[in-house]
Structures are given as C-alpha cells and as structure tokens.
Amino acid sequence: MCDYCIRHGAGGKWYLNAAHYSEEVVAKYNLREFLLEQYLNFEQIPVRRIGGFSPVGMDYAFRMPIIGRVVKMMAERMLHSRKGPANPFRPDGHIGQVVPLEDAEEILRHCAAEPIIEKNCMCRYMTRGVKEACCINFGVMSEIIDKLPRFVPEKEKYHLSRDEAIARFREHNSKGYIGTIWFGPFPYINNLCSCETPECAGLRPRVDFGIKSIYKAEYLIEFNEASCLGCGNCVAACTFGALSWDKVTGRPVVDHEGCYGCGVCRHTCATRALYLLPRDRSPALAGKY
C-alpha cells in the first residue's frame, strides 16, 4: 500500500475511507461554490496557463531535457497537493488511482455519498465530440451536475440507486473501460470514472509522459497457465501493453512492471485463468504505484 493509504486509508486503501466522501468535507471547504465555478468553466481549464506554461502543445515541452523535467515536477506538485482547494482553475489536489471492479463495487456500496448520478464523460466529449454517460459522481457533485445540462445524458437515466450504479460500472468495465477513482479536489472524493486511454485526461499524462497523474492499482494481474486456452484475447484487451504473446509457449506473458492492475482483461477470458494479485505480495513491485 502507498504512503497515503497507510496514513489515510481504510483497509489499506485511501478510497475506502468514507470520511473523504462526507458532507463535513464539503462544508469545510465550501465545495458547493468551488465545484460549481469549476464545472461552469470546465472547457476552459485545459487551455489555461499554469505557472506561465500553456498546456497547448505541451507534449513538445515535455520532450525537452531541462524544461520537460521542470514542467513535469510542477504538474506533479499541483496534482499531489494536499493543501485543500483554493483555485478552481488549477488541478491542485486532483489525484486518482486505478481500481478494479471489486473495489469499485465496495466504493459504491459503502462509501459513495448519495445522491449518485452518472454524467457524460467530458474527456470523450472534448476530444471526440462523443457524449457517453460513464462517469459516476456522488454527493455534492450530483447537485452541481443538475445545474449544468451539457453534462446530463440525453437518453440514459442519470440519477441512480447504489445497485443501478454498480450495474452500470460493471457494464463499462466489461467493455474494457478502466475504473479510476479521484480526489476532486483533495480531500474530497466524488468521481468514479470508466476511462478510455485515447482521450482520458487522467491517464494520458502518465501513459504518454510519465507524469504521476494517477496511481496504479493495489493489484497486479496473474494467470493460471493450466487454465489458459491460448486464445490471446487478453493480450488484445490490455490497454497498457502489459500482456504480450509468447509464440513459443502459445501463452500470454505478463509484464508486471507495466501492469496497472485494472483487471479488465479478465472479462475476455472464458476459463477465468486471469486473476488479481495484491501488489504488496510482489517483493519487486510492492509500494511501486
């Protein structure tokens, strides 16, 4: 488990600490006003200058040896900030972690504050113009989204019971979407997303540039070779390239260093040969998120 989990988690996982979802946190930081302002101007946030740097064309800056390191350091400092919300136009305290289906269900059953809603994914909308309802929000965010019609799904029911939210998350997970849970902002948790890496603003900084915008899950994928049929479906399903094909054995090979522990590859396995192993049981990767 990570340092933050040790200090603030429940059962070793920060996202299972119900205090982070509470009305007390909302009131303490006046998050109704903060989040309303943030989401009213959501589309402007990705193009605003931060610390004098424009995020537009930032991929070029990241590849410059010195400037890239400086920008990366600044970005991680903001994302990992634990000072509490101050500026709705900065990504301060917006850090997340990959979660598999089982932990997402625990969040929705026992931690998420009601009311629970499912809104359109803004990453998909802003990059591809696609409105897909797959981001589950809870607590005060449900009140905020009610005031912002562009986030509200046109067809799907978006106010959900706990059981309905679990069913929706299962549906997204089975499609191969990556479960992620977020502080937004620290210390309030209100987003359980189902992400696609081609446009996900949370996953892409880490996948593309090595910025720790999100932690890997508390797990690693493993497989029972005796149960494996050698179909290769799991290799095709892995978003992070952590599964590859061994032509000699006719079986997949797991790159544990590259595995994010999302577990979505399990949906492709007819024999249930794939399973999740707690990360801290791997001596080489324990504590590496």
Stockholm file with secondary structure:
# STOCKHOLM 1.0

chainA/1-289         MCDYCIRHGAGGKWYLNAAHYSEEVVAKYNLREFLLEQYLNFEQIPVRRIGGFSPVGMDYAFRMPIIGRVVKMMAERMLHSRKGPANPFRPDGHIGQVVPLEDAEEILRHCAAEPIIEKNCMCRYMTRGVKEACCINFGVMSEIIDKLPRFVPEKEKYHLSRDEAIARFREHNSKGYIGTIWFGPFPYINNLCSCETPECAGLRPRVDFGIKSIYKAEYLIEFNEASCLGCGNCVAACTFGALSWDKVTGRPVVDHEGCYGCGVCRHTCATRALYLLPRDRSPALAGKY
#=GR chainA/1-289 SS CCHHHHHHCBTTBGGGCGGGGSHHHHHHTTHHHHHHHHHHTGGGGGGSCBTTBCSTTHHHHHTSHHHHHHHHHHHHHHHTCCSCCCCTTSCTTCCEEECCHHHHHHIIIIICCSSEEEEECHHHHHHHCCCCEEEEEETHHHHHHHTCGGGSCSSSCCEECHHHHHHHHHHHHHTTCEEEEEESSTTCEEEEEEECTTTCTTTHHHHHHCCCSEECCSEEEEECGGGCCCCCHHHHHCTTSCEEEETTTTEEEECTTTCCCCCGGGGGCTTCCEEEEEGGGSTTTTTCC
#=GC SS_cons         CCHHHHHHCBTTBGGGCGGGGSHHHHHHTTHHHHHHHHHHTGGGGGGSCBTTBCSTTHHHHHTSHHHHHHHHHHHHHHHTCCSCCCCTTSCTTCCEEECCHHHHHHIIIIICCSSEEEEECHHHHHHHCCCCEEEEEETHHHHHHHTCGGGSCSSSCCEECHHHHHHHHHHHHHTTCEEEEEESSTTCEEEEEEECTTTCTTTHHHHHHCCCSEECCSEEEEECGGGCCCCCHHHHHCTTSCEEEETTTTEEEECTTTCCCCCGGGGGCTTCCEEEEEGGGSTTTTTCC
//
